[in-house]
Amino acid sequence: MKPDPGHAEAAALRDYVETVAELLRVEPAASWSEPGSPSAAYIALADRHAGRLLMLQWAADSGWCLAVEPDGAEEPSVLVRWPEPARPPAAVVARRVHQALTEAAPYGKGSIHEPDSR
């Protein structure tokens, strides 16, 4: 029996997203990925902005963005986008997120964590 041709793509995407989560010190269980057209991913962050939790979202056609978790049916409020490259190395994503969180809370407010240096 041949393996599903999409299995390798799904596993690679899952590993990529879980690596980003790990570098941000987020449990892999707080992330998901969905291969498809376009592929998508999500990582729940413990950090807050204006009292609301933050999320990291990725789509193959638009790259990564840091956003405020939506309340109910509203759209996520995007704080910053990184469209290029659409799928940078996991360490680059972690650095960008850390930098954005540091700039948003320069005086240590919130729960900002230095990402691992992988």
C-alpha positions as CSV (number, residue, x, y, z in Angstrom):
1,M,0.0,0.0,0.0
2,K,1.4,3.4,-1.0
3,P,1.3,6.2,1.6
4,D,-0.9,9.1,1.0
5,P,1.1,11.6,-1.2
6,G,-0.1,14.5,1.0
7,H,1.1,12.8,4.2
8,A,4.7,14.0,3.8
9,E,3.5,17.6,3.2
10,A,1.2,17.5,6.2
11,A,3.9,16.1,8.4
12,A,6.5,18.7,7.3
13,L,4.0,21.5,7.9
14,R,3.1,20.1,11.3
15,D,6.8,19.8,12.2
16,Y,7.5,23.4,11.0
17,V,4.6,24.9,13.1
18,E,5.5,22.9,16.2
19,T,9.1,24.0,15.9
20,V,8.0,27.7,15.7
21,A,5.7,27.0,18.8
22,E,8.6,25.4,20.7
23,L,10.9,28.3,19.9
24,L,8.3,30.6,21.3
25,R,8.0,28.3,24.4
26,V,4.5,27.3,23.5
27,E,3.3,23.7,23.9
28,P,2.7,22.0,20.6
29,A,-0.8,21.3,21.7
30,A,-1.5,25.0,21.5
31,S,-0.9,24.9,17.7
32,W,-2.5,23.4,14.6
33,S,-1.7,23.1,11.0
34,E,-3.9,22.2,8.0
35,P,-2.4,21.3,4.6
36,G,-4.5,22.4,1.7
37,S,-5.0,25.1,-0.8
38,P,-3.8,27.3,0.8
39,S,-2.2,25.5,3.8
40,A,-2.8,27.3,7.1
41,A,-1.5,27.2,10.7
42,Y,-2.2,28.7,14.1
43,I,-0.3,29.1,17.4
44,A,-2.0,30.4,20.6
45,L,0.3,32.7,22.5
46,A,0.1,33.5,26.3
47,D,1.0,37.1,25.6
48,R,-1.7,39.8,25.8
49,H,-2.4,43.0,24.0
50,A,-5.0,45.4,25.5
51,G,-6.1,42.6,27.8
52,R,-6.7,40.1,25.0
53,L,-4.7,37.0,24.1
54,L,-2.5,37.0,21.0
55,M,-2.2,34.5,18.3
56,L,0.2,33.7,15.5
57,Q,-1.4,32.8,12.2
58,W,0.1,31.5,8.9
59,A,-1.2,30.9,5.4
60,A,0.8,29.7,2.5
61,D,-0.4,32.5,0.3
62,S,0.1,35.4,2.8
63,G,2.8,34.4,5.3
64,W,2.7,34.9,9.1
65,C,0.9,37.5,11.1
66,L,0.6,38.4,14.8
67,A,-2.9,39.2,15.8
68,V,-5.3,39.7,18.7
69,E,-7.5,36.6,19.3
70,P,-11.0,37.4,18.0
71,D,-14.0,37.5,20.3
72,G,-16.8,35.4,18.8
73,A,-17.4,35.9,15.1
74,E,-15.1,39.0,14.7
75,E,-12.0,38.8,12.6
76,P,-8.6,38.7,14.3
77,S,-7.1,42.2,14.7
78,V,-3.7,42.0,13.0
79,L,-0.9,43.8,14.7
80,V,1.9,43.0,12.3
81,R,2.3,40.9,9.1
82,W,5.4,39.2,7.7
83,P,4.3,38.1,4.2
84,E,7.8,37.6,2.8
85,P,9.1,35.0,2.6
86,A,5.9,33.1,3.1
87,R,7.6,30.3,5.0
88,P,10.8,31.5,6.6
89,P,12.9,29.4,8.9
90,A,11.2,28.8,12.3
91,A,14.0,30.7,14.1
92,V,13.3,33.8,11.9
93,V,9.6,33.6,12.8
94,A,10.4,33.3,16.5
95,R,12.7,36.3,16.4
96,R,10.2,38.4,14.5
97,V,7.5,37.6,17.1
98,H,9.8,38.3,20.0
99,Q,10.8,41.6,18.5
100,A,7.2,42.6,17.9
101,L,6.2,41.7,21.5
102,T,9.2,43.6,22.9
103,E,8.3,46.7,20.9
104,A,4.7,46.4,22.0
105,A,5.7,46.2,25.7
106,P,9.1,47.7,26.1
107,Y,8.9,48.0,29.9
108,G,8.4,44.4,30.7
109,K,4.6,44.4,30.9
110,G,2.9,41.2,29.8
111,S,4.5,37.8,29.4
112,I,7.2,38.3,26.9
113,H,9.7,35.5,26.5
114,E,13.0,35.4,24.7
115,P,12.8,32.7,22.1
116,D,15.3,29.8,22.0
117,S,18.3,30.5,19.8
118,R,17.9,27.7,17.4
